[in-house]
């Protein structure tokens, strides 16, 4: 029997990309992968435009198109949740904005047929602003420096995943998921396919500064536990420096009683520096506590509103 490839597409307000995306994927399989069966699964993160209407049209006309509609917007969990809901022999995850070329799908499948269980799509370059690209590279360098595990640089979750790996992911009962960390720590037979990130075909990016900041912090916390430990060492070092400065100040004051008017500037600078350091570490500890709290609450990854075209798959099983 022919193998089935699931294509998972998370989307949010992508009304102009849905139909062209389906046509591009259909063409890719017809020309490059005719020996495979395929299904396309959209997971819509509570779009406010006509994205759902466009998906419903495809589902009505094509039984190999499935859809999951979320009841609310779950920006950090929706993509991962969609991947583990697929049922093919492998799953290809791609964005809905055409920034990852559709032609890469058959390259993913070729690597999979060589025996790799995970094929990560790695951005080699990007047509986004040069400043944002440099900020991302700086962030990844720092993440690698402080991480306890391997860090897959310029990886956003797109790629191909074998069913055996996704079965392992389905066993992970964690409401806070870092897909990159799961791959780095539990993934085997991993390879990479590089691509040049294109500009969005239409629409604007839905990731605000706060969304990106939240993802960056959560990824940093997931990859590393060095920050709380670093706070201990920073406290010890600052304590030693403070004692050294105090002793030096006392000696100079005793030797040059009337010629050493240090004033309040050193004290003010020291208070502000130590205060900012304390606030930074308190904020990071707070992020760890937020993560612990979310895990204790055991909330679901997403809340579904409805599913479409999943019935015939269940009947076949």
C-alpha positions in Angstrom: 0.0 0.0 0.0 1.1 3.6 -0.7 2.3 5.5 2.3 0.3 8.5 3.5 1.9 11.8 4.1 0.0 14.3 6.4 0.6 18.0 5.8 -0.2 20.1 8.9 -0.7 23.8 8.4 -1.3 26.1 11.4 -3.0 29.3 10.4 -4.4 32.5 11.8 -5.9 35.2 9.6 -4.5 33.8 6.3 -7.6 34.1 4.1 -5.7 35.0 1.0 -3.2 32.1 1.3 -5.5 29.1 1.9 -6.6 28.4 -1.7 -3.2 29.1 -3.3 -1.6 27.0 -0.6 -3.8 24.0 -1.4 -3.1 24.3 -5.1 0.6 24.5 -4.5 0.6 21.4 -2.3 -1.5 19.5 -4.7 0.8 20.4 -7.6 3.9 19.3 -5.5 2.4 15.9 -4.8 1.2 15.4 -8.3 4.6 16.3 -9.9 7.1 15.2 -7.3 5.4 12.6 -5.1 2.8 10.8 -7.2 3.4 7.5 -5.5 2.2 8.7 -2.1 -1.2 9.3 -0.7 -1.6 12.6 1.1 -3.9 14.6 3.4 -3.9 18.2 4.3 -4.8 19.3 7.8 -5.4 22.9 8.7 -5.6 23.9 12.3 -7.1 27.4 12.6 -6.3 29.4 15.7 -9.6 31.3 15.9 -9.1 33.5 12.9 -11.2 36.7 12.7 -11.2 37.1 8.9 -12.5 34.7 6.2 -9.8 32.0 6.8 -12.4 29.5 8.2 -14.7 30.0 5.2 -11.9 29.3 2.8 -11.0 26.2 4.7 -14.6 25.0 4.8 -14.8 25.3 1.0 -11.8 23.1 0.6 -13.1 20.5 3.1 -16.4 20.4 1.3 -14.8 19.8 -2.1 -11.9 17.6 -1.1 -12.2 14.7 1.5 -8.4 14.6 1.9 -8.6 18.1 3.5 -9.2 18.2 7.2 -9.6 21.0 9.6 -9.5 21.7 13.4 -11.0 25.0 14.5 -9.8 26.2 17.9 -12.3 27.8 20.3 -9.8 30.5 21.2 -6.4 31.7 20.1 -3.5 29.5 21.5 -0.5 31.1 19.9 2.2 28.9 21.4 0.5 25.5 21.5 -1.7 25.3 18.3 1.0 24.3 15.8 2.4 21.5 18.0 -1.2 20.3 18.8 -2.0 20.1 15.2 1.0 18.0 14.4 0.2 15.3 17.0 -3.4 15.1 15.7 -2.3 13.9 12.2 -2.5 10.2 11.2 -0.2 9.7 8.3 3.0 7.6 8.1 4.8 10.9 8.5 3.8 14.5 9.0 5.1 17.6 7.2 4.6 20.8 9.1 4.7 24.0 7.0 3.5 27.6 7.6 0.5 29.1 5.8 2.4 32.2 4.6 4.6 30.6 1.8 7.8 31.7 3.7 9.0 28.1 3.5 9.0 27.0 -0.2 6.4 24.3 -1.0 9.1 22.6 -3.2 10.9 21.6 0.0 8.2 19.0 0.8 9.6 16.4 -1.6 13.1 17.1 -0.2 11.8 16.3 3.3 10.3 13.1 2.0 13.5 12.0 0.3 15.4 12.4 3.6 12.7 10.4 5.4 13.0 7.6 2.9 16.7 7.4 3.6 15.8 6.4 7.2 15.7 9.7 9.0 12.8 10.0 11.5 13.0 13.8 11.9 13.8 16.3 9.1 14.2 19.9 10.5 13.8 22.8 8.1 16.5 25.3 9.0 16.5 28.9 7.8 19.8 29.6 6.1 18.8 33.2 5.3 15.8 35.4 5.5 14.2 38.3 3.6 13.0 39.8 6.9 14.6 43.0 8.1 18.4 42.7 8.6 18.1 44.0 12.2 15.6 41.2 13.2 17.8 38.6 11.6 20.8 39.7 13.6 18.7 39.8 16.8 17.6 36.2 16.2 21.2 35.1 15.6 22.4 36.8 18.8 19.6 35.2 20.7 20.5 31.7 19.5 24.1 32.2 20.4 23.2 33.1 23.9 20.7 30.2 24.1 23.5 27.8 23.0 25.8 29.3 25.6 23.5 28.7 28.5 21.6 25.6 27.3 21.9 22.2 29.0 20.9 20.4 25.8 21.4 20.8 22.1 19.9 23.9 20.4 18.7 23.7 16.8 19.4 27.1 15.5 17.0 28.9 13.1 14.4 26.2 13.6 10.8 27.2 13.9 9.1 23.8 14.1 8.7 23.2 10.3 9.9 19.9 8.8 9.0 16.3 8.6 8.3 13.9 11.5 7.9 10.2 11.4 4.9 8.5 13.0 7.1 6.7 15.6 8.4 10.1 16.8 4.9 11.6 17.0 3.7 8.6 18.9 6.4 9.4 21.5 5.3 13.1 21.5 1.7 12.0 22.2 2.8 10.3 25.4 4.3 13.5 26.8 1.8 15.0 29.2 3.1 18.5 29.4 0.9 21.7 28.9 4.0 23.7 28.2 5.7 22.2 25.1 9.0 23.2 23.6 9.1 21.3 20.3 12.7 22.1 19.6 13.7 20.8 23.0 11.8 17.6 22.6 13.6 17.0 19.3 17.0 17.8 20.8 16.5 15.6 23.9 14.3 12.7 22.6 14.6 12.7 18.8 16.8 10.2 17.0 17.9 10.0 13.4 17.7 13.7 12.9 18.8 15.5 9.8 18.4 19.1 8.5 17.2 20.6 5.2 18.2 24.2 4.6 16.1 26.9 2.9 16.0 30.6 2.3 13.0 32.1 4.0 10.8 34.1 1.5 8.7 37.1 2.2 5.0 36.5 3.1 2.9 36.0 -0.1 0.1 38.1 1.4 -1.0 39.5 4.7 1.1 40.6 7.7 2.9 38.7 10.4 0.7 37.9 13.4 3.6 37.8 15.8 3.9 40.9 17.9 6.8 42.0 20.0 5.2 40.5 23.1 4.5 37.2 21.4 8.1 36.9 20.2 9.3 37.9 23.7 7.1 35.2 25.3 8.4 32.5 23.0 12.0 33.6 23.5 11.7 33.5 27.3 9.8 30.2 27.4 12.3 28.6 25.1 15.2 29.9 27.2 13.7 28.6 30.4 12.9 25.2 28.7 16.5 24.8 27.5 18.4 26.0 30.5 18.3 26.0 34.3 21.5 28.0 34.6 19.9 31.4 35.3 18.9 30.6 38.9 22.3 29.1 39.5 24.0 32.0 37.9 22.1 34.3 40.4 23.8 32.5 43.2 27.3 33.0 41.7 26.4 36.7 40.8 25.4 37.3 44.4 28.6 35.8 45.7 30.8 37.8 43.3 28.9 41.0 44.0 29.3 40.4 47.8 33.1 39.9 47.4 33.3 43.1 45.3 31.3 45.0 47.8 33.4 44.0 50.7 36.6 44.8 48.7 35.3 48.3 47.8 34.2 48.9 51.4 37.6 47.9 52.8 39.4 50.0 50.2 37.2 53.0 50.9 37.8 52.6 54.7 41.6 52.5 54.3 41.7 55.5 51.9 39.4 57.4 54.2 41.6 56.7 57.2 44.8 57.5 55.4 43.6 60.6 53.6 40.9 61.8 56.0 40.4 65.3 54.6 41.5 64.5 51.0 39.2 61.8 50.1 35.6 63.2 49.6 34.1 60.3 47.8 30.6 61.7 48.1 27.3 59.9 47.3 27.9 59.0 43.7 29.6 55.5 44.3 26.8 54.6 46.7 24.0 55.7 44.3 25.6 53.8 41.4 26.1 50.7 43.5 22.4 50.8 44.7 21.1 51.1 41.2 23.3 48.4 39.8 22.5 45.9 42.5 18.8 46.8 42.4 18.7 46.2 38.6 20.5 42.9 39.0 18.0 41.8 41.7 15.0 42.8 39.5 16.4 40.8 36.6 16.8 37.7 38.6 13.5 38.1 40.3 11.8 38.4 36.9 13.6 35.2 35.7 12.6 33.3 38.8 9.1 34.6 38.3 9.1 33.1 34.8 10.1 29.7 36.2 7.3 30.0 38.7 4.8 30.8 36.0 6.0 27.7 34.1 5.6 25.5 37.2 2.1 27.0 37.8 1.0 26.2 34.3 2.2 22.6 34.7 0.4 22.2 38.0 -2.9 23.5 36.5 -2.7 20.8 33.7 -4.7 22.8 31.2 -5.1 21.2 27.7 -2.9 22.5 25.0 -5.9 23.9 23.1 -9.7 23.8 23.2 -11.3 22.6 20.0 -14.5 24.1 18.6 -15.0 21.5 15.9 -13.3 19.1 13.5 -14.1 18.5 9.9 -13.5 15.4 7.7 -12.0 13.3 10.5 -15.0 10.9 10.5 -14.0 8.8 7.5 -10.5 8.4 8.9 -11.9 7.0 12.1 -14.1 4.6 10.2 -11.1 3.3 8.2 -9.3 2.5 11.4 
